[in-house]
């Protein structure tokens, strides 16, 4: 079973890496960029066959390791 965990900073949390990317895009001539927020994506393959159990395992992994839940949100998607 394939899954994806997407981790992003909560709104209101400063994102210096996003600001640096925004500035670099503008300096490269990419027009129309209003702002950039960066995050992390984890593509994970699981041996599980039950979607509900897989989601529970991934949420536990995100809470314990993949995301700093004080400043980050995460989204779990079971893809197949």
Secondary structure, 3 states (H helix, E strand, C coil): CEEEEEEEECCCCCCHHHHHHHHHHHHCCCCCCCCCCCEEEEEEECCCCCHHHHHHHHHHHHHHHHCCCCCEEEEEEECC
